[in-house]
Amino acid sequence: MVNIRKSPAQDVYDHYFMLSQKLGYDTYDYLPPDKVKYPFVVISGVEDNKITQKQN
C-alpha cells in the first residue's frame, strides 16, 4: 500500500469542509444551483503557493 501525504493546504481545506458539515450547513466545493436554499457554505479550491528559494 502506498502512503500518499496530503499537502498542509489540503489538510486545512478538508478540516474546514468537514467542520462546516458537522455544524449542519450544506457545504459545497462549487457554487450550487439557484434552487439550493440559504444558508449554505462554499469552500472553493486549495492554493498552495510554495516559493522555492535558492540556498547559498
DSSP file (Angstrom, degrees, kcal/mol; ACC not computed):
  #  RESIDUE AA STRUCTURE BP1 BP2  ACC     N-H-->O    O-->H-N    N-H-->O    O-->H-N    TCO  KAPPA ALPHA  PHI   PSI    X-CA   Y-CA   Z-CA
    1    1 A M              0   0    0      0, 0.0     2,-0.5     0, 0.0     0, 0.0   0.000 360.0 360.0 360.0 132.9    0.0    0.0    0.0
    2    2 A V        -     0   0    0      2,-0.0     2,-0.8     1,-0.0     0, 0.0  -0.769 360.0-143.5 -92.5 129.8    1.3    3.4   -1.0
    3    3 A N        -     0   0    0     -2,-0.5     2,-0.6     2,-0.0    -1,-0.0  -0.832  17.0-167.9 -95.6 108.3    1.1    6.2    1.6
    4    4 A I        -     0   0    0     -2,-0.8     2,-0.4     0, 0.0    -2,-0.0  -0.863  11.1-144.9 -99.6 122.2    0.3    9.5   -0.1
    5    5 A R        -     0   0    0     -2,-0.6     2,-0.1     1,-0.0    -2,-0.0  -0.711  10.2-133.8 -90.6 133.1    0.7   12.5    2.1
    6    6 A K        -     0   0    0     -2,-0.4    -1,-0.0     1,-0.1     0, 0.0  -0.465  27.2-105.7 -77.6 154.2   -1.7   15.5    1.6
    7    7 A S     >  -     0   0    0     -2,-0.1     4,-2.1     1,-0.1     3,-0.2  -0.414  29.5-112.0 -72.5 157.0   -0.3   19.0    1.5
    8    8 A P  H  > S+     0   0    0      0, 0.0     4,-2.1     0, 0.0     5,-0.2   0.870 119.9  55.8 -57.5 -36.1   -0.8   21.2    4.6
    9    9 A A  H  > S+     0   0    0      1,-0.2     4,-2.3     2,-0.2     5,-0.1   0.900 107.0  48.7 -64.0 -39.8   -3.2   23.3    2.5
   10   10 A Q  H  > S+     0   0    0      2,-0.2     4,-2.7     1,-0.2    -1,-0.2   0.868 108.4  54.3 -68.0 -36.2   -5.3   20.3    1.6
   11   11 A D  H  X S+     0   0    0     -4,-2.1     4,-2.2     2,-0.2    -2,-0.2   0.915 110.0  46.7 -61.0 -43.6   -5.4   19.3    5.3
   12   12 A V  H  X S+     0   0    0     -4,-2.1     4,-2.4     2,-0.2     5,-0.2   0.931 112.5  50.0 -64.2 -46.4   -6.8   22.7    6.2
   13   13 A Y  H  X S+     0   0    0     -4,-2.3     4,-2.3     1,-0.2    -2,-0.2   0.943 112.3  47.0 -56.6 -50.8   -9.3   22.6    3.4
   14   14 A D  H  X S+     0   0    0     -4,-2.7     4,-2.4     1,-0.2     5,-0.2   0.885 110.4  53.6 -60.8 -40.0  -10.5   19.2    4.5
   15   15 A H  H  X S+     0   0    0     -4,-2.2     4,-2.4     1,-0.2    -1,-0.2   0.950 113.1  41.0 -60.5 -50.6  -10.8   20.2    8.1
   16   16 A Y  H  X S+     0   0    0     -4,-2.4     4,-2.2     2,-0.2    -1,-0.2   0.828 112.8  55.0 -71.5 -30.8  -12.9   23.3    7.5
   17   17 A F  H  X S+     0   0    0     -4,-2.3     4,-1.8    -5,-0.2    -1,-0.2   0.945 113.0  42.0 -64.2 -47.6  -15.1   21.4    4.9
   18   18 A M  H  X S+     0   0    0     -4,-2.4     4,-2.6     2,-0.2    -2,-0.2   0.879 112.7  54.3 -67.3 -37.6  -15.9   18.7    7.5
   19   19 A L  H  X S+     0   0    0     -4,-2.4     4,-1.8    -5,-0.2    -1,-0.2   0.918 107.3  50.7 -62.0 -43.6  -16.4   21.2   10.3
   20   20 A S  H  <>S+     0   0    0     -4,-2.2     5,-2.0     1,-0.2    -1,-0.2   0.899 111.8  47.6 -60.5 -41.6  -18.9   23.1    8.2
   21   21 A Q  H ><5S+     0   0    0     -4,-1.8     3,-1.6     1,-0.2    -2,-0.2   0.903 109.1  53.2 -66.9 -40.8  -20.8   19.9    7.5
   22   22 A K  H 3<5S+     0   0    0     -4,-2.6    -1,-0.2     1,-0.3    -2,-0.2   0.821 103.1  58.5 -63.6 -30.3  -20.7   18.9   11.2
   23   23 A L  T 3<5S-     0   0    0     -4,-1.8    -1,-0.3    -5,-0.2    -2,-0.2   0.490 123.9-106.5 -78.2  -2.2  -22.2   22.3   12.0
   24   24 A G  T < 5S+     0   0    0     -3,-1.6     2,-0.3     1,-0.3    -3,-0.2   0.557  72.5 138.4  94.0   9.4  -25.2   21.4    9.8
   25   25 A Y      < -     0   0    0     -5,-2.0     2,-0.6    15,-0.0    -1,-0.3  -0.642  61.5-115.6 -87.3 144.0  -24.5   23.6    6.8
   26   26 A D  E     -a   40   0A   0     13,-0.7    15,-2.8    -2,-0.3     2,-0.4  -0.708  44.0-161.9 -70.4 120.4  -25.0   22.4    3.2
   27   27 A T  E     +a   41   0A   0     -2,-0.6     2,-0.3    13,-0.2    15,-0.2  -0.922  13.4 179.5-119.6 132.2  -21.3   22.6    2.1
   28   28 A Y  E     -a   42   0A   0     13,-2.6    15,-2.8    -2,-0.4     3,-0.0  -0.898  33.1-148.1-129.4 155.2  -20.1   22.7   -1.5
   29   29 A D  S    S+     0   0    0     -2,-0.3    16,-0.3    13,-0.2     2,-0.3   0.196  92.6  37.4-103.1  14.0  -16.8   23.0   -3.3
   30   30 A Y  S    S-     0   0    0     14,-0.1    13,-0.1    15,-0.0    -2,-0.0  -0.943 105.3 -80.9-150.4 164.0  -18.5   24.9   -6.1
   31   31 A L        -     0   0    0     -2,-0.3     3,-0.1    11,-0.1    -2,-0.1  -0.622  55.8-132.5 -72.3 119.7  -21.3   27.4   -6.3
   32   32 A P        -     0   0    0      0, 0.0    -1,-0.1     0, 0.0    -4,-0.0  -0.176  28.0 -82.3 -73.4 166.5  -24.5   25.4   -6.1
   33   33 A P    >   -     0   0    0      0, 0.0     3,-1.7     0, 0.0     0, 0.0  -0.145  45.2-102.4 -61.6 163.3  -27.5   25.8   -8.4
   34   34 A D  T 3  S+     0   0    0      1,-0.3    -3,-0.0    -3,-0.1     0, 0.0   0.736 115.6  68.2 -60.3 -25.0  -30.1   28.5   -7.7
   35   35 A K  T 3  S+     0   0    0      2,-0.1    -1,-0.3     0, 0.0     2,-0.3   0.568  73.3 107.6 -77.3  -7.0  -32.6   26.1   -6.2
   36   36 A V  S <  S-     0   0    0     -3,-1.7     2,-0.2     1,-0.1     4,-0.1  -0.540  71.3-125.3 -73.4 133.4  -30.3   25.5   -3.1
   37   37 A K        -     0   0    0     -2,-0.3   -11,-0.1     2,-0.1    -1,-0.1  -0.478  36.3 -79.1 -80.8 148.8  -31.8   27.1    0.0
   38   38 A Y  S    S+     0   0    0     -2,-0.2     2,-0.1     1,-0.1    -1,-0.1  -0.546  97.4  54.7 -79.1 153.3  -29.8   29.5    2.2
   39   39 A P  S    S+     0   0    0      0, 0.0   -13,-0.7     0, 0.0     2,-0.3   0.592  70.8 142.0 -84.8 148.3  -27.7   29.3    4.3
   40   40 A F  E     -a   26   0A   0    -15,-0.1     2,-0.4    -4,-0.1   -13,-0.2  -0.944  39.5-130.6-140.8 164.6  -25.1   27.3    2.6
   41   41 A V  E     -a   27   0A   0    -15,-2.8   -13,-2.6    -2,-0.3     2,-0.5  -0.953  10.4-162.7-121.4 135.5  -21.3   27.3    2.6
   42   42 A V  E     -a   28   0A   0     -2,-0.4     2,-0.6   -15,-0.2   -13,-0.2  -0.977   7.3-179.3-117.0 120.0  -18.9   27.3   -0.4
   43   43 A I        -     0   0    0    -15,-2.8     3,-0.1    -2,-0.5     2,-0.1  -0.926  19.0-168.6-117.2 103.6  -15.3   26.4    0.2
   44   44 A S        -     0   0    0     -2,-0.6   -14,-0.1     1,-0.1   -15,-0.0  -0.257  32.0 -27.2 -93.1-179.0  -13.5   26.6   -3.1
   45   45 A G        -     0   0    0    -16,-0.3     2,-0.5     1,-0.1    -1,-0.1   0.539  53.2-117.8 -27.6 156.7  -10.1   25.5   -4.3
   46   46 A V        -     0   0    0     -3,-0.1     2,-0.5     2,-0.0    -1,-0.1  -0.868  23.5-161.1-100.4 130.5   -6.9   25.0   -2.4
   47   47 A E        -     0   0    0     -2,-0.5     2,-0.7   -38,-0.1     0, 0.0  -0.961   5.7-171.0-116.3 121.2   -4.0   27.2   -3.5
   48   48 A D        -     0   0    0     -2,-0.5     2,-1.3     2,-0.1    -2,-0.0  -0.860   4.4-176.2-113.4  96.0   -0.5   26.0   -2.5
   49   49 A N        +     0   0    0     -2,-0.7     2,-0.4     2,-0.0    -2,-0.0  -0.614   9.3 175.6 -97.2  76.4    1.9   28.9   -3.3
   50   50 A K        -     0   0    0     -2,-1.3     2,-0.6     1,-0.0    -2,-0.1  -0.651  17.2-153.1 -82.3 135.3    5.2   27.4   -2.4
   51   51 A I        -     0   0    0     -2,-0.4     2,-0.6     2,-0.0    -2,-0.0  -0.940   6.5-148.0-110.6 118.7    8.1   29.6   -3.2
   52   52 A T        -     0   0    0     -2,-0.6     2,-0.4     2,-0.0    -2,-0.0  -0.751  16.1-165.3 -88.1 125.1   11.4   27.8   -3.9
   53   53 A Q        -     0   0    0     -2,-0.6     2,-0.4     0, 0.0    -2,-0.0  -0.903  22.0-117.5-113.6 139.8   14.4   29.8   -2.8
   54   54 A K        -     0   0    0     -2,-0.4     2,-0.5     1,-0.0    -2,-0.0  -0.582  26.0-140.0 -75.0 128.8   17.9   29.1   -3.8
   55   55 A Q              0   0    0     -2,-0.4    -1,-0.0     1,-0.1     0, 0.0  -0.782 360.0 360.0 -90.4 128.9   20.1   28.2   -0.9
   56   56 A N              0   0    0     -2,-0.5    -1,-0.1     0, 0.0    -2,-0.0   0.449 360.0 360.0 -87.4 360.0   23.6   29.7   -1.0
